[in-house]
Amino acid sequence: MSEKPFWAGKTCKEMAGLHIKVTFKNGDVATGVADKNGDIKSAYVLTLGMGDDLFVPEADIESIELVDDPEYERIDDIHDVCTGDIFVATNGNRFSVVAVDDDDETDCTLAVMVQAEIPDFHDWMFNSNFAYALRRKPKLPNHDGLWLDKDDNTWTMRDGSVQMTCIGADDWCFTRAWFSPDSVQVLNAAPFRPAKVVEA
């Protein structure tokens, strides 16, 4: 496993758009989105490089971490992590979880996908390297209109409620029950995506 921080080997331009948390050696903490030079625009210069230069943090910086994406929920208990979650190591690196073993006799609960010459190679991580995990929040209907669920069934959202309108391609029914967007019926059908309506 690599102990390098997530920014190692990146150019300043590759840092652009990342939401980061910077801890300075004097204890100050700043968060923001990195610009094309790897800095937090109009606030902090984090590196002397620009554009295609290698990103090298200033000497007064203790650490730089990625800030969690709002589309993900954070999991702090290693035993709650599932296949498909993202393992975040103590150094900030992220790996896709491909297997879980709760036996714990080897102190390696999670196997993660790692880059290697062998396709689909994975490695078991020591639990001491686990900081937390991230799980993508299900995409739910959030405005009025037609939505397709994970199985391509059609749902209608109106006035904050959701109804399954069509199962498959031809079983249309407008008298089914209406649910709140966070109900178990809707969560089980996630992720949703807006349906595109085409005129005949």
C-alpha positions as CSV (number, residue, x, y, z in Angstrom):
1,M,0.0,0.0,0.0
2,S,1.2,3.5,-0.9
3,E,1.8,5.9,2.1
4,K,1.8,8.9,-0.2
5,P,-0.8,11.6,0.3
6,F,-3.5,12.0,-2.3
7,W,-1.8,15.0,-3.9
8,A,1.6,13.4,-4.4
9,G,2.5,13.3,-8.1
10,K,-0.3,15.6,-9.1
11,T,0.3,18.8,-11.1
12,C,-1.2,22.1,-9.8
13,K,-3.8,21.9,-12.7
14,E,-4.8,18.4,-11.5
15,M,-5.7,19.8,-8.1
16,A,-8.2,22.2,-9.7
17,G,-11.8,21.7,-8.5
18,L,-10.9,19.5,-5.5
19,H,-12.5,20.5,-2.2
20,I,-9.7,20.4,0.3
21,K,-8.9,21.0,4.0
22,V,-5.5,22.5,4.7
23,T,-3.9,22.3,8.2
24,F,-1.0,24.7,8.8
25,K,1.8,24.0,11.2
26,N,0.7,26.9,13.4
27,G,-2.7,25.2,13.8
28,D,-4.7,27.2,11.4
29,V,-7.2,25.3,9.2
30,A,-8.6,26.4,5.9
31,T,-11.1,24.7,3.6
32,G,-12.0,25.6,0.0
33,V,-11.8,24.5,-3.6
34,A,-8.4,24.5,-5.3
35,D,-8.0,26.6,-8.4
36,K,-6.0,25.9,-11.6
37,N,-2.8,26.7,-9.7
38,G,-3.6,24.4,-6.8
39,D,-4.3,27.3,-4.4
40,I,-7.5,28.2,-2.6
41,K,-8.5,31.2,-4.8
42,S,-8.4,34.6,-3.2
43,A,-7.5,33.1,0.2
44,Y,-4.3,31.0,0.4
45,V,-1.3,30.2,-1.7
46,L,-0.6,26.5,-1.1
47,T,2.2,26.0,-3.6
48,L,4.7,28.2,-5.6
49,G,3.9,26.1,-8.8
50,M,1.4,26.9,-11.5
51,G,-0.5,24.9,-14.1
52,D,1.5,21.9,-15.2
53,D,4.1,22.3,-12.4
54,L,4.2,19.6,-9.8
55,F,2.1,20.4,-6.8
56,V,4.4,20.9,-3.8
57,P,2.9,22.3,-0.6
58,E,4.5,25.3,1.0
59,A,6.8,24.5,4.0
60,D,4.3,25.9,6.6
61,I,1.6,23.3,5.6
62,E,1.2,20.4,7.9
63,S,-1.3,18.4,5.8
64,I,-3.8,18.6,2.9
65,E,-6.9,16.3,2.9
66,L,-9.8,15.9,0.6
67,V,-13.1,17.1,2.1
68,D,-15.9,14.6,1.8
69,D,-18.3,14.9,-1.1
70,P,-21.9,15.7,-0.1
71,E,-23.1,12.9,-2.3
72,Y,-21.5,10.4,0.0
73,E,-22.2,9.4,3.6
74,R,-19.3,8.9,6.0
75,I,-18.9,5.5,7.8
76,D,-16.7,5.5,10.8
77,D,-17.2,1.9,12.0
78,I,-15.1,-0.5,9.9
79,H,-17.6,-3.2,10.6
80,D,-20.4,-1.2,8.8
81,V,-18.4,-1.0,5.6
82,C,-19.8,-3.0,2.5
83,T,-18.4,-4.0,-0.8
84,G,-18.6,-1.0,-3.2
85,D,-17.8,1.5,-0.5
86,I,-14.7,3.7,-0.6
87,F,-11.9,2.9,1.9
88,V,-10.3,6.1,3.0
89,A,-6.8,5.4,4.5
90,T,-5.2,7.4,7.3
91,N,-3.0,9.2,4.7
92,G,-6.1,10.3,2.7
93,N,-5.7,7.8,-0.2
94,R,-9.0,6.2,-1.4
95,F,-9.6,2.7,-2.6
96,S,-12.7,0.8,-3.8
97,V,-13.7,-2.0,-1.3
98,V,-14.0,-5.3,-3.2
99,A,-14.4,-7.8,-0.2
100,V,-15.2,-7.8,3.5
101,D,-14.2,-10.3,6.1
102,D,-15.4,-9.6,9.7
103,D,-13.4,-12.4,11.2
104,D,-10.7,-10.0,12.3
105,E,-8.2,-12.7,13.2
106,T,-5.7,-11.2,10.8
107,D,-6.6,-7.6,11.6
108,C,-7.5,-7.1,8.0
109,T,-11.3,-6.6,7.6
110,L,-11.4,-5.0,4.1
111,A,-9.9,-5.9,0.7
112,V,-9.5,-3.0,-1.7
113,M,-8.7,-2.7,-5.4
114,V,-5.2,-1.4,-6.0
115,Q,-3.4,-0.5,-9.2
116,A,-1.1,-3.3,-10.3
117,E,0.1,-5.0,-13.4
118,I,-2.3,-7.9,-12.7
119,P,-5.9,-6.9,-13.7
120,D,-8.4,-6.7,-10.9
121,F,-5.7,-7.1,-8.3
122,H,-6.8,-6.5,-4.7
123,D,-5.1,-6.4,-1.3
124,W,-6.3,-6.8,2.3
125,M,-5.7,-3.6,4.2
126,F,-4.6,-3.5,7.9
127,N,-7.4,-2.1,10.0
128,S,-4.9,0.4,11.5
129,N,-4.9,2.1,8.1
130,F,-8.6,2.7,8.1
131,A,-9.7,6.3,8.7
132,Y,-13.3,6.0,7.5
133,A,-15.3,4.9,4.5
134,L,-17.6,6.7,2.1
135,R,-20.8,5.3,0.6
136,R,-22.6,7.1,-2.3
137,K,-26.0,8.4,-1.2
138,P,-28.8,7.1,-3.3
139,K,-30.0,9.6,-6.0
140,L,-33.7,10.3,-5.2
141,P,-36.3,12.3,-7.0
142,N,-36.0,16.0,-5.9
143,H,-38.4,17.9,-8.2
144,D,-41.7,17.4,-10.0
145,G,-41.7,15.3,-13.1
146,L,-41.0,11.8,-14.4
147,W,-38.2,9.7,-13.0
148,L,-36.7,6.3,-13.9
149,D,-35.5,4.0,-11.1
150,K,-32.6,1.5,-11.2
151,D,-34.8,-1.1,-13.0
152,D,-36.1,1.5,-15.6
153,N,-39.6,1.6,-14.0
154,T,-41.3,5.1,-14.4
155,W,-42.2,7.1,-11.3
156,T,-44.0,10.4,-11.0
157,M,-43.1,13.1,-8.5
158,R,-45.7,15.8,-7.7
159,D,-46.0,18.1,-4.7
160,G,-43.2,16.3,-2.7
161,S,-44.6,12.8,-3.1
162,V,-43.6,9.9,-5.5
163,Q,-45.7,7.3,-7.2
164,M,-44.6,4.3,-9.3
165,T,-46.5,5.0,-12.5
166,C,-45.3,2.2,-14.9
167,I,-43.6,-1.1,-14.2
168,G,-41.6,-2.2,-17.2
169,A,-42.6,-0.7,-20.5
170,D,-46.3,-1.1,-20.7
171,D,-47.9,-1.7,-17.2
172,W,-49.2,1.9,-16.7
173,C,-51.3,2.6,-13.5
174,F,-52.0,5.9,-11.9
175,T,-53.8,4.6,-8.9
176,R,-50.9,3.2,-7.0
177,A,-49.9,4.5,-3.6
178,W,-47.9,7.7,-3.2
179,F,-44.7,7.7,-1.1
180,S,-42.4,10.2,0.5
181,P,-39.1,10.4,-1.4
182,D,-37.2,9.0,1.7
183,S,-39.6,6.0,2.2
184,V,-38.2,2.5,2.1
185,Q,-40.0,1.7,-1.1
186,V,-38.3,4.7,-2.9
187,L,-34.9,4.0,-1.3
188,N,-35.0,0.4,-2.5
189,A,-35.7,1.6,-6.1
190,A,-32.7,4.1,-6.1
191,P,-30.8,5.4,-7.8
192,F,-33.2,7.5,-9.8
193,R,-32.5,9.6,-12.9
194,P,-34.9,12.1,-14.6
195,A,-36.8,10.6,-17.5
196,K,-36.5,12.2,-20.9
197,V,-39.8,12.8,-22.6
198,V,-39.8,12.7,-26.4
199,E,-42.7,13.9,-28.5
200,A,-44.1,11.3,-30.9
